[in-house]
Amino acid sequence: MSELVQPVTHRHGARITAITSGKGGVGKTFVAANLAAALARSGERVLVLDADLGLANLDVVLNLAARVTLHDVFTGRASLDEALQPAPGGFSVLLAGSGLVEYSRMTPEVRDKLMDIIAQVRPRFDHVLLDTGAGISDVVLFTVSLADEVLVVATPEPTSLTDAYATIKVLATSQAVRPVRLLVNQAQRAGEGRAVRAQLQQVVDRFVNTGLAEPLVLALLGEVPLDPSVRDAVQRRRLLMESLPGCPAAIALVAAAGKLLSP
């Protein structure tokens, strides 16, 4: 990709964070939902937009019925107000449909409709989290280009780190540089997040930053420890922030949300 995609910049309205990952199964949607709940507890007006347009599962994580989705808004069958719905945890969600092959690639029509949705929700919230799909498809890359900053979720597993690096590399070389933060999920020991961040930064410095006019510096948003409470909450389809707010993983997510609020 030789042409740089410039980020959408605004002086007013919500701060938009794209939450993405190199591979599935690292807890990206779980992180997005619980960060939203933690931000809402701080008094923020928060929206989570399920931008995994074809393989959406935010509704499953939150135990919500996806009666009206982004697909309905895109096709004119429903208004944006009808699609916005409250979620447990005190934030709002805009759910996407699942199994819709027409959203497996980015078309000019989908591009325009996504930009229009972002323009409409930005003035209404303080923070918008875009829960993107995993990987480096054109749908994911365009969705990330609409954000002010990127949060990459990874686990310490080697395949996750390899895919996280690939994602960061493509973002850095195909889009204008913007803040990129890292959240390490399922950390097995204290300090593992810092070690993972240092490892990824070393590879970025060696193979990516040499070709950039402005070097990309990864900022560690936090590490979420491997915690049996997470599995319990996921299986019960409940937010960790509500079911077990005092567990180690929930405390780590609250700390990460606090950093997300800082410039």
One Martini backbone bead per residue (centre of mass of N, CA, C, O) as a GRO file, in nm:
protein
  263
    1MET     BB    1   0.087   0.042   0.030
    2SER     BB    2   0.143   0.373  -0.081
    3GLU     BB    3  -0.106   0.513   0.023
    4LEU     BB    4  -0.193   0.732   0.247
    5VAL     BB    5  -0.395   0.730   0.534
    6GLN     BB    6  -0.576   0.973   0.670
    7PRO     BB    7  -0.678   1.099   0.946
    8VAL     BB    8  -0.940   1.189   1.132
    9THR     BB    9  -0.995   1.533   1.224
   10HIS     BB   10  -1.094   1.688   1.541
   11ARG     BB   11  -1.191   1.932   1.783
   12HIS     BB   12  -1.470   1.795   1.828
   13GLY     BB   13  -1.568   1.558   2.038
   14ALA     BB   14  -1.497   1.253   2.025
   15ARG     BB   15  -1.285   1.009   2.114
   16ILE     BB   16  -1.122   0.784   1.890
   17THR     BB   17  -1.095   0.424   1.937
   18ALA     BB   18  -0.916   0.166   1.800
   19ILE     BB   19  -0.980  -0.181   1.845
   20THR     BB   20  -0.724  -0.420   1.791
   21SER     BB   21  -0.589  -0.715   1.605
   22GLY     BB   22  -0.408  -0.975   1.461
   23LYS     BB   23  -0.597  -1.178   1.621
   24GLY     BB   24  -0.798  -1.397   1.736
   25GLY     BB   25  -0.859  -1.466   2.086
   26VAL     BB   26  -0.747  -1.204   2.281
   27GLY     BB   27  -1.001  -1.012   2.391
   28LYS     BB   28  -1.104  -0.750   2.245
   29THR     BB   29  -1.412  -0.727   2.313
   30PHE     BB   30  -1.382  -0.753   2.615
   31VAL     BB   31  -1.209  -0.500   2.647
   32ALA     BB   32  -1.400  -0.293   2.522
   33ALA     BB   33  -1.640  -0.332   2.719
   34ASN     BB   34  -1.478  -0.281   2.991
   35LEU     BB   35  -1.366  -0.005   2.922
   36ALA     BB   36  -1.640   0.130   2.888
   37ALA     BB   37  -1.733   0.085   3.181
   38ALA     BB   38  -1.498   0.240   3.311
   39LEU     BB   39  -1.552   0.511   3.170
   40ALA     BB   40  -1.845   0.544   3.275
   41ARG     BB   41  -1.759   0.557   3.578
   42SER     BB   42  -1.611   0.847   3.506
   43GLY     BB   43  -1.852   1.003   3.324
   44GLU     BB   44  -1.859   0.894   3.044
   45ARG     BB   45  -1.962   0.911   2.715
   46VAL     BB   46  -2.021   0.588   2.571
   47LEU     BB   47  -1.923   0.415   2.266
   48VAL     BB   48  -1.979   0.098   2.106
   49LEU     BB   49  -1.858  -0.003   1.790
   50ASP     BB   50  -1.930  -0.263   1.577
   51ALA     BB   51  -1.670  -0.314   1.324
   52ASP     BB   52  -1.740  -0.623   1.278
   53LEU     BB   53  -1.944  -0.656   1.022
   54GLY     BB   54  -1.943  -0.992   0.972
   55LEU     BB   55  -1.828  -1.086   1.294
   56ALA     BB   56  -2.015  -1.026   1.522
   57ASN     BB   57  -1.994  -1.021   1.921
   58LEU     BB   58  -2.094  -0.806   2.127
   59ASP     BB   59  -2.374  -0.923   2.198
   60VAL     BB   60  -2.262  -1.174   2.342
   61VAL     BB   61  -2.089  -1.041   2.564
   62LEU     BB   62  -2.366  -0.863   2.661
   63ASN     BB   63  -2.640  -1.003   2.624
   64LEU     BB   64  -2.770  -0.907   2.343
   65ALA     BB   65  -3.014  -0.800   2.124
   66ALA     BB   66  -2.993  -0.768   1.764
   67ARG     BB   67  -3.242  -0.593   1.632
   68VAL     BB   68  -3.060  -0.337   1.563
   69THR     BB   69  -2.837  -0.247   1.303
   70LEU     BB   70  -2.608  -0.126   1.091
   71HIS     BB   71  -2.743  -0.256   0.848
   72ASP     BB   72  -3.013  -0.103   0.884
   73VAL     BB   73  -2.889   0.176   0.845
   74PHE     BB   74  -2.753   0.135   0.568
   75THR     BB   75  -3.049   0.041   0.434
   76GLY     BB   76  -3.290   0.223   0.581
   77ARG     BB   77  -3.459   0.055   0.812
   78ALA     BB   78  -3.302   0.251   1.013
   79SER     BB   79  -3.208   0.449   1.258
   80LEU     BB   80  -2.969   0.548   1.464
   81ASP     BB   81  -3.146   0.570   1.720
   82GLU     BB   82  -3.252   0.274   1.693
   83ALA     BB   83  -2.957   0.138   1.717
   84LEU     BB   84  -2.917   0.263   1.975
   85GLN     BB   85  -2.805   0.106   2.288
   86PRO     BB   86  -2.811  -0.003   2.591
   87ALA     BB   87  -2.571  -0.114   2.831
   88PRO     BB   88  -2.411  -0.271   3.036
   89GLY     BB   89  -2.236  -0.015   3.232
   90GLY     BB   90  -2.343   0.274   3.097
   91PHE     BB   91  -2.346   0.230   2.787
   92SER     BB   92  -2.323   0.233   2.439
   93VAL     BB   93  -2.451   0.067   2.137
   94LEU     BB   94  -2.343  -0.056   1.802
   95LEU     BB   95  -2.453  -0.301   1.621
   96ALA     BB   96  -2.378  -0.586   1.432
   97GLY     BB   97  -2.378  -0.812   1.199
   98SER     BB   98  -2.386  -1.162   1.112
   99GLY     BB   99  -2.291  -1.314   0.818
  100LEU     BB  100  -2.208  -1.066   0.614
  101VAL     BB  101  -2.059  -1.071   0.307
  102GLU     BB  102  -2.075  -0.759   0.219
  103TYR     BB  103  -1.845  -0.697   0.468
  104SER     BB  104  -1.563  -0.833   0.367
  105ARG     BB  105  -1.546  -0.560   0.204
  106MET     BB  106  -1.448  -0.249   0.082
  107THR     BB  107  -1.676  -0.015  -0.015
  108PRO     BB  108  -1.783   0.290  -0.102
  109GLU     BB  109  -2.049   0.264   0.054
  110VAL     BB  110  -1.940   0.173   0.329
  111ARG     BB  111  -1.746   0.406   0.367
  112ASP     BB  112  -1.958   0.635   0.371
  113LYS     BB  113  -2.136   0.523   0.603
  114LEU     BB  114  -1.921   0.519   0.823
  115MET     BB  115  -1.852   0.820   0.815
  116ASP     BB  116  -2.139   0.913   0.887
  117ILE     BB  117  -2.164   0.778   1.160
  118ILE     BB  118  -1.925   0.918   1.295
  119ALA     BB  119  -2.032   1.208   1.254
  120GLN     BB  120  -2.293   1.158   1.433
  121VAL     BB  121  -2.157   1.046   1.712
  122ARG     BB  122  -1.935   1.242   1.806
  123PRO     BB  123  -2.118   1.475   1.949
  124ARG     BB  124  -2.261   1.255   2.167
  125PHE     BB  125  -1.968   1.188   2.276
  126ASP     BB  126  -1.658   1.128   2.445
  127HIS     BB  127  -1.639   0.811   2.365
  128VAL     BB  128  -1.517   0.599   2.095
  129LEU     BB  129  -1.535   0.251   2.031
  130LEU     BB  130  -1.369   0.048   1.791
  131ASP     BB  131  -1.460  -0.281   1.714
  132THR     BB  132  -1.269  -0.455   1.536
  133GLY     BB  133  -1.132  -0.653   1.345
  134ALA     BB  134  -0.912  -0.885   1.259
  135GLY     BB  135  -0.632  -0.775   1.114
  136ILE     BB  136  -0.566  -0.656   0.744
  137SER     BB  137  -0.807  -0.560   0.621
  138ASP     BB  138  -0.973  -0.311   0.458
  139VAL     BB  139  -1.183  -0.273   0.679
  140VAL     BB  140  -0.993  -0.234   0.917
  141LEU     BB  141  -0.814  -0.004   0.804
  142PHE     BB  142  -1.040   0.201   0.764
  143THR     BB  143  -1.147   0.210   1.050
  144VAL     BB  144  -0.880   0.308   1.176
  145SER     BB  145  -0.869   0.581   1.006
  146LEU     BB  146  -1.114   0.710   1.192
  147ALA     BB  147  -0.914   0.741   1.416
  148ASP     BB  148  -0.707   0.889   1.669
  149GLU     BB  149  -0.649   0.595   1.783
  150VAL     BB  150  -0.463   0.295   1.882
  151LEU     BB  151  -0.554  -0.039   2.005
  152VAL     BB  152  -0.352  -0.311   2.081
  153VAL     BB  153  -0.432  -0.650   2.120
  154ALA     BB  154  -0.244  -0.884   2.323
  155THR     BB  155  -0.056  -1.168   2.374
  156PRO     BB  156   0.227  -1.358   2.474
  157GLU     BB  157   0.187  -1.517   2.239
  158PRO     BB  158   0.366  -1.567   1.958
  159THR     BB  159   0.134  -1.538   1.744
  160SER     BB  160   0.027  -1.270   1.853
  161LEU     BB  161   0.289  -1.104   1.817
  162THR     BB  162   0.323  -1.144   1.516
  163ASP     BB  163   0.042  -1.018   1.440
  164ALA     BB  164   0.084  -0.748   1.579
  165TYR     BB  165   0.324  -0.658   1.412
  166ALA     BB  166   0.186  -0.671   1.135
  167THR     BB  167  -0.024  -0.458   1.201
  168ILE     BB  168   0.165  -0.224   1.277
  169LYS     BB  169   0.316  -0.214   1.009
  170VAL     BB  170   0.075  -0.148   0.826
  171LEU     BB  171  -0.017   0.107   0.972
  172ALA     BB  172   0.257   0.265   0.942
  173THR     BB  173   0.275   0.230   0.608
  174SER     BB  174  -0.047   0.315   0.529
  175GLN     BB  175  -0.048   0.534   0.760
  176ALA     BB  176  -0.067   0.779   0.946
  177VAL     BB  177   0.070   0.875   1.223
  178ARG     BB  178  -0.038   0.749   1.538
  179PRO     BB  179  -0.140   0.660   1.821
  180VAL     BB  180   0.001   0.360   1.979
  181ARG     BB  181  -0.137   0.110   2.171
  182LEU     BB  182  -0.085  -0.136   2.438
  183LEU     BB  183  -0.252  -0.449   2.528
  184VAL     BB  184  -0.189  -0.700   2.765
  185ASN     BB  185  -0.322  -1.010   2.769
  186GLN     BB  186  -0.279  -1.269   2.980
  187ALA     BB  187  -0.084  -1.224   3.203
  188GLN     BB  188   0.146  -1.431   3.404
  189ARG     BB  189   0.317  -1.172   3.490
  190ALA     BB  190   0.467  -0.926   3.625
  191GLY     BB  191   0.578  -0.722   3.349
  192GLU     BB  192   0.501  -0.851   3.070
  193GLY     BB  193   0.405  -0.600   2.918
  194ARG     BB  194   0.679  -0.456   2.903
  195ALA     BB  195   0.825  -0.684   2.752
  196VAL     BB  196   0.643  -0.685   2.501
  197ARG     BB  197   0.680  -0.391   2.422
  198ALA     BB  198   0.991  -0.406   2.386
  199GLN     BB  199   0.989  -0.623   2.168
  200LEU     BB  200   0.817  -0.471   1.957
  201GLN     BB  201   0.988  -0.211   1.943
  202GLN     BB  202   1.245  -0.342   1.836
  203VAL     BB  203   1.122  -0.436   1.566
  204VAL     BB  204   1.017  -0.163   1.471
  205ASP     BB  205   1.293  -0.020   1.468
  206ARG     BB  206   1.428  -0.219   1.261
  207PHE     BB  207   1.172  -0.250   1.023
  208VAL     BB  208   1.009   0.044   1.027
  209ASN     BB  209   1.145   0.323   1.123
  210THR     BB  210   1.356   0.344   0.885
  211GLY     BB  211   1.093   0.432   0.679
  212LEU     BB  212   1.026   0.678   0.865
  213ALA     BB  213   0.989   1.009   0.943
  214GLU     BB  214   0.820   0.904   1.197
  215PRO     BB  215   0.841   0.743   1.471
  216LEU     BB  216   0.718   0.456   1.627
  217VAL     BB  217   0.555   0.461   1.950
  218LEU     BB  218   0.487   0.247   2.197
  219ALA     BB  219   0.216   0.237   2.426
  220LEU     BB  220   0.147   0.128   2.745
  221LEU     BB  221  -0.165   0.073   2.887
  222GLY     BB  222  -0.142  -0.242   2.973
  223GLU     BB  223  -0.207  -0.523   3.199
  224VAL     BB  224  -0.382  -0.837   3.194
  225PRO     BB  225  -0.437  -1.079   3.391
  226LEU     BB  226  -0.457  -1.398   3.449
  227ASP     BB  227  -0.812  -1.476   3.506
  228PRO     BB  228  -1.076  -1.671   3.603
  229SER     BB  229  -1.297  -1.445   3.599
  230VAL     BB  230  -1.313  -1.407   3.295
  231ARG     BB  231  -1.430  -1.678   3.211
  232ASP     BB  232  -1.682  -1.652   3.383
  233ALA     BB  233  -1.796  -1.394   3.249
  234VAL     BB  234  -1.809  -1.498   2.958
  235GLN     BB  235  -1.996  -1.744   3.012
  236ARG     BB  236  -2.221  -1.538   3.145
  237ARG     BB  237  -2.238  -1.271   2.986
  238ARG     BB  238  -2.053  -1.062   3.158
  239LEU     BB  239  -1.929  -0.807   3.313
  240LEU     BB  240  -1.658  -0.765   3.507
  241MET     BB  241  -1.737  -0.486   3.635
  242GLU     BB  242  -2.005  -0.625   3.764
  243SER     BB  243  -1.935  -0.915   3.880
  244LEU     BB  244  -1.589  -0.855   3.940
  245PRO     BB  245  -1.447  -0.560   4.033
  246GLY     BB  246  -1.202  -0.689   4.237
  247CYS     BB  247  -1.043  -0.816   4.035
  248PRO     BB  248  -0.747  -0.807   3.874
  249ALA     BB  249  -0.857  -0.748   3.585
  250ALA     BB  250  -1.043  -0.511   3.658
  251ILE     BB  251  -0.827  -0.328   3.779
  252ALA     BB  252  -0.658  -0.310   3.517
  253LEU     BB  253  -0.885  -0.181   3.340
  254VAL     BB  254  -0.917   0.075   3.504
  255ALA     BB  255  -0.628   0.174   3.461
  256ALA     BB  256  -0.646   0.184   3.151
  257ALA     BB  257  -0.876   0.389   3.136
  258GLY     BB  258  -0.722   0.618   3.271
  259LYS     BB  259  -0.511   0.639   3.038
  260LEU     BB  260  -0.721   0.693   2.809
  261LEU     BB  261  -0.792   0.986   2.927
  262SER     BB  262  -0.524   1.065   2.855
  263PRO     BB  263  -0.320   1.232   2.622
   0.00000   0.00000   0.00000
